[in-house]
Protein backbone atom coordinates (compact mmCIF):
# COMPACT_ATOMS: atom_id res chain seq x y z
CA UNK A 1 0.00 0.00 0.00
CA UNK A 2 1.09 3.55 -0.54
CA UNK A 3 -0.56 4.48 2.71
CA UNK A 4 -0.47 2.36 5.82
CA UNK A 5 -3.77 1.06 7.11
CA UNK A 6 -3.36 2.21 10.70
CA UNK A 7 -3.96 5.64 12.17
CA UNK A 8 -1.12 5.56 14.67
CA UNK A 9 1.82 5.79 12.31
CA UNK A 10 3.56 9.00 11.43
CA UNK A 11 4.70 7.32 8.21
CA UNK A 12 1.15 7.38 6.82
CA UNK A 13 1.19 10.18 4.26
CA UNK A 14 -2.12 10.42 2.40
CA UNK A 15 -1.12 13.48 0.38
CA UNK A 16 1.94 11.79 -1.09
CA UNK A 17 -0.04 8.62 -1.79
CA UNK A 18 -2.78 10.60 -3.53
CA UNK A 19 -0.28 12.44 -5.70
CA UNK A 20 1.38 9.18 -6.76
CA UNK A 21 -2.00 7.67 -7.66
CA UNK A 22 -2.91 10.81 -9.62
CA UNK A 23 0.40 10.80 -11.50
CA UNK A 24 0.11 7.12 -12.36
CA UNK A 25 -3.46 7.61 -13.51
CA UNK A 26 -2.50 10.52 -15.75
CA UNK A 27 0.42 8.57 -17.24
CA UNK A 28 -1.45 5.37 -18.04
CA UNK A 29 -5.01 6.53 -18.77
CA UNK A 30 -5.90 8.47 -21.89
CA UNK A 31 -9.45 9.57 -21.09
CA UNK A 32 -9.50 12.75 -18.95
CA UNK A 33 -12.70 11.66 -17.21
CA UNK A 34 -11.02 8.40 -16.16
CA UNK A 35 -8.02 10.31 -14.84
CA UNK A 36 -10.35 12.53 -12.81
CA UNK A 37 -12.17 9.48 -11.45
CA UNK A 38 -8.91 7.88 -10.32
CA UNK A 39 -7.62 11.11 -8.82
CA UNK A 40 -10.94 11.85 -7.10
CA UNK A 41 -10.97 8.32 -5.71
CA UNK A 42 -7.52 8.88 -4.29
CA UNK A 43 -8.94 11.85 -2.35
CA UNK A 44 -11.39 9.47 -0.65
CA UNK A 45 -8.36 7.38 0.31
CA UNK A 46 -6.95 10.35 2.20
CA UNK A 47 -9.58 9.92 4.93
CA UNK A 48 -8.43 8.54 8.26
CA UNK A 49 -9.56 4.89 8.42
CA UNK A 50 -10.87 5.07 11.99
CA UNK A 51 -12.81 8.24 11.26
CA UNK A 52 -14.39 6.86 8.09
CA UNK A 53 -15.16 3.43 9.50
CA UNK A 54 -16.13 4.22 13.10
CA UNK A 55 -16.59 7.99 13.28
CA UNK A 56 -13.67 8.50 15.63
CA UNK A 57 -12.84 12.10 16.34
CA UNK A 58 -10.26 13.68 18.65
CA UNK A 59 -11.52 13.15 22.20
CA UNK A 60 -14.32 10.80 21.06
CA UNK A 61 -12.62 7.50 20.37
CA UNK A 62 -14.96 4.56 19.77
CA UNK A 63 -13.53 1.10 20.06
CA UNK A 64 -14.68 -0.88 17.07
CA UNK A 65 -13.95 -4.30 15.68
CA UNK A 66 -10.49 -4.90 14.29
CA UNK A 67 -9.74 -3.34 10.92
CA UNK A 68 -9.27 -5.98 8.26
CA UNK A 69 -8.26 -5.50 4.65
CA UNK A 70 -11.77 -6.46 3.49
CA UNK A 71 -13.39 -3.90 5.83
CA UNK A 72 -10.97 -1.20 4.71
CA UNK A 73 -11.52 -1.90 1.01
CA UNK A 74 -15.26 -2.12 1.54
CA UNK A 75 -15.51 1.13 3.50
CA UNK A 76 -13.33 3.13 1.15
CA UNK A 77 -14.91 1.48 -1.90
CA UNK A 78 -18.43 2.43 -0.84
CA UNK A 79 -17.37 5.96 0.12
CA UNK A 80 -15.62 6.27 -3.27
CA UNK A 81 -18.71 5.01 -5.09
CA UNK A 82 -20.86 7.56 -3.28
CA UNK A 83 -18.35 10.28 -4.17
CA UNK A 84 -18.43 9.13 -7.80
CA UNK A 85 -22.21 9.24 -7.81
CA UNK A 86 -22.17 12.77 -6.38
CA UNK A 87 -19.62 13.81 -9.01
CA UNK A 88 -21.72 12.30 -11.79
CA UNK A 89 -24.80 14.10 -10.46
CA UNK A 90 -22.97 17.44 -10.48
CA UNK A 91 -21.98 16.84 -14.10
CA UNK A 92 -25.46 15.68 -15.14
CA UNK A 93 -27.27 18.61 -13.55
CA UNK A 94 -24.72 21.17 -14.75
CA UNK A 95 -23.32 22.20 -11.38
CA UNK A 96 -19.70 23.25 -11.36
CA UNK A 97 -19.22 22.59 -15.05
CA UNK A 98 -16.37 25.07 -15.54
CA UNK A 99 -13.45 22.74 -14.79
CA UNK A 100 -11.87 20.39 -12.29
CA UNK A 101 -10.55 22.73 -9.63
CA UNK A 102 -11.79 21.65 -6.22
CA UNK A 103 -14.66 19.54 -7.51
CA UNK A 104 -13.01 16.14 -7.01
CA UNK A 105 -11.99 16.97 -3.46
CA UNK A 106 -15.41 18.32 -2.54
CA UNK A 107 -17.16 15.27 -4.00
CA UNK A 108 -14.74 12.97 -2.13
CA UNK A 109 -15.44 14.83 1.11
CA UNK A 110 -19.17 14.59 0.49
CA UNK A 111 -18.89 10.86 -0.26
CA UNK A 112 -17.05 10.23 3.01
CA UNK A 113 -19.51 12.42 4.90
CA UNK A 114 -22.56 10.62 3.46
CA UNK A 115 -20.96 7.21 4.13
CA UNK A 116 -20.27 8.18 7.75
CA UNK A 117 -23.82 9.54 8.03
CA UNK A 118 -25.19 6.14 6.98
CA UNK A 119 -22.87 4.48 9.51
CA UNK A 120 -23.99 6.79 12.32
CA UNK A 121 -27.64 6.16 11.44
CA UNK A 122 -27.08 2.39 11.55
CA UNK A 123 -25.25 2.71 14.88
CA UNK A 124 -28.15 4.75 16.27
CA UNK A 125 -30.72 2.11 15.35
CA UNK A 126 -28.52 -0.76 16.55
CA UNK A 127 -28.13 0.78 20.02
CA UNK A 128 -29.86 -1.20 22.70
CA UNK A 129 -32.05 0.79 25.07
CA UNK A 130 -30.55 1.08 28.53
C-alpha positions as CSV (number, residue, x, y, z in Angstrom):
1,X,0.0,0.0,0.0
2,X,1.1,3.6,-0.5
3,X,-0.6,4.5,2.7
4,X,-0.5,2.4,5.8
5,X,-3.8,1.1,7.1
6,X,-3.4,2.2,10.7
7,X,-4.0,5.6,12.2
8,X,-1.1,5.6,14.7
9,X,1.8,5.8,12.3
10,X,3.6,9.0,11.4
11,X,4.7,7.3,8.2
12,X,1.2,7.4,6.8
13,X,1.2,10.2,4.3
14,X,-2.1,10.4,2.4
15,X,-1.1,13.5,0.4
16,X,1.9,11.8,-1.1
17,X,0.0,8.6,-1.8
18,X,-2.8,10.6,-3.5
19,X,-0.3,12.4,-5.7
20,X,1.4,9.2,-6.8
21,X,-2.0,7.7,-7.7
22,X,-2.9,10.8,-9.6
23,X,0.4,10.8,-11.5
24,X,0.1,7.1,-12.4
25,X,-3.5,7.6,-13.5
26,X,-2.5,10.5,-15.7
27,X,0.4,8.6,-17.2
28,X,-1.5,5.4,-18.0
29,X,-5.0,6.5,-18.8
30,X,-5.9,8.5,-21.9
31,X,-9.5,9.6,-21.1
32,X,-9.5,12.8,-18.9
33,X,-12.7,11.7,-17.2
34,X,-11.0,8.4,-16.2
35,X,-8.0,10.3,-14.8
36,X,-10.3,12.5,-12.8
37,X,-12.2,9.5,-11.4
38,X,-8.9,7.9,-10.3
39,X,-7.6,11.1,-8.8
40,X,-10.9,11.8,-7.1
41,X,-11.0,8.3,-5.7
42,X,-7.5,8.9,-4.3
43,X,-8.9,11.8,-2.4
44,X,-11.4,9.5,-0.6
45,X,-8.4,7.4,0.3
46,X,-6.9,10.4,2.2
47,X,-9.6,9.9,4.9
48,X,-8.4,8.5,8.3
49,X,-9.6,4.9,8.4
50,X,-10.9,5.1,12.0
51,X,-12.8,8.2,11.3
52,X,-14.4,6.9,8.1
53,X,-15.2,3.4,9.5
54,X,-16.1,4.2,13.1
55,X,-16.6,8.0,13.3
56,X,-13.7,8.5,15.6
57,X,-12.8,12.1,16.3
58,X,-10.3,13.7,18.7
59,X,-11.5,13.2,22.2
60,X,-14.3,10.8,21.1
61,X,-12.6,7.5,20.4
62,X,-15.0,4.6,19.8
63,X,-13.5,1.1,20.1
64,X,-14.7,-0.9,17.1
65,X,-14.0,-4.3,15.7
66,X,-10.5,-4.9,14.3
67,X,-9.7,-3.3,10.9
68,X,-9.3,-6.0,8.3
69,X,-8.3,-5.5,4.7
70,X,-11.8,-6.5,3.5
71,X,-13.4,-3.9,5.8
72,X,-11.0,-1.2,4.7
73,X,-11.5,-1.9,1.0
74,X,-15.3,-2.1,1.5
75,X,-15.5,1.1,3.5
76,X,-13.3,3.1,1.1
77,X,-14.9,1.5,-1.9
78,X,-18.4,2.4,-0.8
79,X,-17.4,6.0,0.1
80,X,-15.6,6.3,-3.3
81,X,-18.7,5.0,-5.1
82,X,-20.9,7.6,-3.3
83,X,-18.3,10.3,-4.2
84,X,-18.4,9.1,-7.8
85,X,-22.2,9.2,-7.8
86,X,-22.2,12.8,-6.4
87,X,-19.6,13.8,-9.0
88,X,-21.7,12.3,-11.8
89,X,-24.8,14.1,-10.5
90,X,-23.0,17.4,-10.5
91,X,-22.0,16.8,-14.1
92,X,-25.5,15.7,-15.1
93,X,-27.3,18.6,-13.5
94,X,-24.7,21.2,-14.7
95,X,-23.3,22.2,-11.4
96,X,-19.7,23.3,-11.4
97,X,-19.2,22.6,-15.1
98,X,-16.4,25.1,-15.5
99,X,-13.4,22.7,-14.8
100,X,-11.9,20.4,-12.3
101,X,-10.6,22.7,-9.6
102,X,-11.8,21.7,-6.2
103,X,-14.7,19.5,-7.5
104,X,-13.0,16.1,-7.0
105,X,-12.0,17.0,-3.5
106,X,-15.4,18.3,-2.5
107,X,-17.2,15.3,-4.0
108,X,-14.7,13.0,-2.1
109,X,-15.4,14.8,1.1
110,X,-19.2,14.6,0.5
111,X,-18.9,10.9,-0.3
112,X,-17.0,10.2,3.0
113,X,-19.5,12.4,4.9
114,X,-22.6,10.6,3.5
115,X,-21.0,7.2,4.1
116,X,-20.3,8.2,7.8
117,X,-23.8,9.5,8.0
118,X,-25.2,6.1,7.0
119,X,-22.9,4.5,9.5
120,X,-24.0,6.8,12.3
121,X,-27.6,6.2,11.4
122,X,-27.1,2.4,11.5
123,X,-25.2,2.7,14.9
124,X,-28.1,4.8,16.3
125,X,-30.7,2.1,15.4
126,X,-28.5,-0.8,16.6
127,X,-28.1,0.8,20.0
128,X,-29.9,-1.2,22.7
129,X,-32.0,0.8,25.1
130,X,-30.5,1.1,28.5
